[in-house]
Amino acid sequence: MLPVIKGKDLVAFLQTLGFTAIRQRGSHVRMKSDDGRVTSVPVHRGEEVPKGLLRKIIREDLEMTREDFTDVYEKYKKH
């Protein structure tokens, strides 16, 4: 099951995975990793990232399985 994540929390988590914010346009933060993967995260105050968008980010942008993402995210949340 996917965790419920707010946009700013997802940005902070992605930074621990090696992503850096390369620009922000309005409420969307564009992030890029050293290996060339890119993603855009909506950061709306008090709102979670929609489940469908989170699935798309995990599958297409991060190139991870949901299980791998959930495992890594749970370890991140414990620290």
C-alpha positions in Angstrom: 0.0 0.0 0.0 1.3 3.4 -0.9 2.1 5.9 1.9 0.3 9.3 2.1 2.9 11.9 1.3 2.7 15.7 1.2 4.6 17.4 -1.6 7.3 19.0 0.6 7.9 15.7 2.3 8.3 13.9 -1.0 10.8 16.6 -2.1 12.8 16.1 1.1 12.7 12.3 0.7 13.9 12.5 -3.0 16.8 14.7 -1.9 18.0 11.7 0.3 17.8 9.6 -2.8 20.2 11.9 -4.6 17.8 14.2 -6.4 18.3 18.0 -6.4 15.8 20.7 -7.1 16.7 22.3 -10.3 13.9 24.8 -10.6 10.5 25.7 -9.2 7.6 27.1 -11.3 4.6 28.1 -9.2 3.9 25.2 -6.8 5.8 22.5 -8.8 9.4 21.6 -8.0 11.4 20.0 -10.8 14.0 17.6 -9.5 16.9 15.8 -11.2 19.2 13.0 -10.1 22.9 12.6 -10.9 22.0 9.7 -13.3 19.6 11.8 -15.3 16.2 10.9 -13.9 13.8 13.8 -13.6 10.5 14.3 -11.9 8.1 17.1 -11.0 6.5 17.3 -7.6 3.5 19.4 -6.8 3.9 21.2 -3.5 0.5 22.5 -2.5 0.2 23.6 1.2 -1.5 21.0 3.3 -2.3 18.6 0.4 -1.0 15.2 -0.3 0.4 14.0 -3.6 -2.5 12.3 -5.4 -2.1 8.5 -5.4 -2.1 8.2 -9.2 0.6 10.8 -9.6 2.7 9.2 -6.8 2.4 5.8 -8.6 3.5 7.5 -11.9 6.4 9.2 -10.2 7.5 5.9 -8.6 7.1 3.8 -11.7 8.2 6.1 -14.5 10.4 8.8 -12.9 12.1 7.0 -10.1 12.1 3.7 -12.0 11.3 1.8 -8.8 8.7 -0.8 -7.9 6.0 0.2 -5.4 7.4 -2.3 -2.9 11.0 -0.9 -3.2 9.7 2.6 -2.8 7.6 1.8 0.2 10.5 -0.1 1.9 12.9 2.8 1.4 10.4 5.4 2.4 9.5 3.5 5.6 13.2 3.4 6.6 13.5 7.1 5.8 10.5 7.9 8.0 12.0 6.1 11.0 15.0 8.4 11.0 
